[in-house]
Amino acid sequence: MKKLFLSLCVIAALTSCNKKEVVTENEDFSTDSITVPETNEPVALFTAVEYSPEKISDFLAAKDNDTLYVTNFFATWCGPCMREIPHFKEKMLELKDQPVKFTFVSLDQKTDWPTDVKNFAEENGLTKNVILLDGTLLQPDFFSKNFKSWDGSGIPFTYMRKRDKTDEYMSMMTKEQLDTKINSFK
C-alpha cells in the first residue's frame, strides 16, 4: 500500500510539469523594481490580491491598447516555475519603460498564500505583480473559455496577449524562448 501511495505521489509530481509548446494567435500589475533593494529603502510588502475565476477571465481578455500582457501561472512548490522566474525578472527590468505588464498568478493552496507566496513575492521584488487564484474554484470550462491549448494539467504556463494576438506556452521557459516570444509581439 505504501508503494502504491508513493508511486501515485511521484506520478502526480511529474505530471504537474508537462513538456508541451503550443503557439497561437494578457488590470495592470507592474513594478519598476525587480530585485529586493540592497539599500535602506523599505521593501514593498506583499498585499494579497485574490481574483475569482471570472475576474481572471476578464483580466485575460483582449484590451484595446498597445500593451503586451505577460501572464505566468505558477506555484511556489513547482521547481520549473521557480527556475524560470529569474528570466522573467530580467525581462521585466529590461522592458520597465515599455508597454509590457508582467503578472504572476499563484495557484498555490490558500493556506500557503500568507507564507510561501508572500515570501516568494517579497524575496523576488514581485509584490505588485502576484495575484492569487483559488484553484479549487476552477471549473473545467475555465480553461477552454480562456485558452486554446492549456487544460490546466500542468504548470508553469505562460499566456501572452497584445490586442487579439496571443501566445501560449506550457513548460518552463528559457531566457531565449522568453525573448523570442516577447519579440514576436513587436
VOGU-3710 file (C-alpha; in Angstrom, 3 decimals, decimal comma):
1> mkklflslcv> 0,000/0,000/0,000  2,869/2,365/0,842  4,481/1,671/-2,533  1,201/2,429/-4,330  0,795/5,730/-2,447  4,415/6,724/-3,118  4,035/5,840/-6,807  0,910/7,987/-7,082  2,710/10,926/-5,439  5,639/10,631/-7,854
11> iaaltscnkk> 3,312/10,434/-10,867  1,374/13,497/-9,676  4,599/15,469/-9,234  5,866/14,512/-12,678  2,629/15,318/-14,497  2,420/18,744/-12,884  5,098/19,978/-15,255  4,299/18,610/-18,722  6,564/19,397/-21,694  4,395/20,914/-24,380
21> evvtenedfs> 4,636/24,020/-26,530  1,730/25,499/-28,398  1,965/28,844/-30,161  -1,314/30,567/-31,040  -2,656/33,859/-32,121  -2,892/39,366/-21,239  -5,575/45,056/-14,820  -2,121/46,115/-14,914  0,382/44,838/-12,377  3,809/46,256/-12,865
31> tdsitvpetn> 6,846/47,123/-10,864  9,947/49,085/-11,566  11,861/47,070/-9,004  12,962/43,608/-9,976  15,029/42,539/-7,003  14,803/43,287/-3,336  16,742/46,515/-2,861  20,027/46,230/-1,010  19,707/49,753/0,314  17,914/51,128/3,327
41> epvalftave> 14,770/51,615/1,258  11,794/49,756/2,695  10,830/46,567/0,874  7,314/46,661/-0,562  5,225/44,265/1,485  3,001/41,768/-0,237  -0,698/42,513/-0,086  -2,804/39,523/-1,050  -4,948/40,248/-4,102  -7,306/37,367/-4,822
51> yspekisdfl> -9,076/37,040/-8,155  -12,087/34,875/-8,833  -12,035/32,694/-11,967  -14,398/35,218/-13,595  -12,089/38,118/-12,796  -9,104/36,189/-14,181  -11,092/35,639/-17,395  -11,764/39,392/-17,618  -8,089/40,080/-16,905  -7,001/37,758/-19,732
61> aakdndtlyv> -9,409/39,246/-22,291  -8,170/41,398/-25,160  -7,669/45,067/-24,372  -7,756/47,892/-26,863  -4,264/49,258/-26,220  -0,688/48,637/-27,286  0,388/46,891/-24,070  1,738/43,360/-24,112  0,341/41,398/-21,162  2,531/38,521/-19,997
71> tnffatwcgp> 0,715/36,269/-17,513  2,531/33,387/-15,868  0,608/30,735/-13,925  2,869/29,217/-11,260  3,113/27,728/-7,780  5,901/28,123/-5,251  6,193/24,330/-4,897  6,813/23,912/-8,659  10,550/23,591/-9,369  10,363/24,516/-13,074
81> cmreiphfke> 8,201/27,544/-12,172  10,838/28,821/-9,749  13,686/28,157/-12,199  12,133/30,346/-14,901  11,347/33,323/-12,608  14,841/34,892/-12,985  14,289/35,085/-16,768  11,015/36,941/-16,240  12,585/39,293/-13,684  15,446/40,096/-16,062
91> kmlelkdqpv> 12,989/40,798/-18,883  10,868/42,985/-16,586  13,898/45,111/-15,783  14,889/45,336/-19,434  11,370/46,391/-20,506  10,388/48,502/-17,481  9,821/51,646/-19,558  7,911/49,901/-22,336  4,228/48,940/-22,564  4,668/45,428/-21,150
101> kftfvsldqk> 2,894/44,226/-17,985  4,006/41,082/-16,182  1,614/39,254/-13,857  2,209/36,055/-11,925  -0,917/34,088/-10,991  -0,259/31,886/-7,964  -2,058/28,551/-7,960  -0,739/27,680/-4,504  -3,193/26,412/-1,915  -4,899/29,171/0,085
111> tdwptdvknf> -3,124/28,001/3,235  0,213/28,855/1,562  -0,740/32,393/0,500  0,260/34,190/3,716  3,536/32,278/3,989  5,075/30,737/0,868  3,529/33,081/-1,701  4,091/36,169/0,448  7,751/35,205/0,996  8,238/34,454/-2,704
121> aeengltknv> 6,764/37,809/-3,779  8,779/39,836/-1,254  12,071/37,997/-1,819  11,778/38,430/-5,598  10,570/42,037/-5,648  7,269/40,948/-7,222  4,831/42,191/-4,579  2,888/44,260/-7,127  2,908/41,516/-9,751  1,472/38,496/-7,940
131> illdgtllqp> -2,229/37,735/-7,820  -3,869/34,771/-6,143  -6,280/32,288/-7,670  -8,009/29,579/-5,650  -7,632/26,611/-7,968  -10,421/24,725/-6,197  -12,882/27,218/-7,729  -11,838/26,474/-11,312  -14,364/24,587/-13,394  -13,236/22,534/-16,420
141> dffsknfksw> -14,720/25,075/-18,850  -12,482/27,825/-17,400  -9,615/26,514/-19,493  -11,497/26,040/-22,766  -13,047/29,522/-22,434  -9,692/31,251/-21,892  -7,051/29,226/-23,702  -6,630/27,388/-26,964  -4,350/24,667/-25,625  -3,994/24,735/-21,826
151> dgsgipftym> -6,296/22,360/-19,994  -4,848/23,056/-16,553  -2,947/19,777/-16,466  0,432/21,298/-15,633  2,442/24,392/-14,812  4,283/26,600/-15,459  2,041/28,042/-18,125  2,599/31,435/-19,743  -0,038/33,347/-21,681  0,837/36,470/-23,655
161> rkrdktdeym> -1,630/38,830/-25,277  -1,418/42,053/-27,198  -4,800/43,048/-28,576  -6,032/39,948/-30,445  -2,662/38,226/-30,844  -1,888/35,570/-28,228  0,794/33,045/-27,415  0,521/30,082/-25,054  3,456/28,140/-23,663  3,212/25,103/-21,418
171> smmtkeqldt> 6,532/24,324/-19,726  9,498/26,089/-18,191  10,734/28,867/-20,458  14,388/29,560/-21,116  15,651/33,129/-21,392  15,978/32,698/-25,152  12,417/31,377/-25,523  11,026/34,265/-23,475  12,991/36,787/-25,550  11,775/35,240/-28,807
181> kinsfk> 8,130/35,147/-27,720  8,116/38,746/-26,463  9,926/39,943/-29,593  7,274/38,267/-31,763  4,771/40,873/-30,485  6,799/43,856/-31,733
//
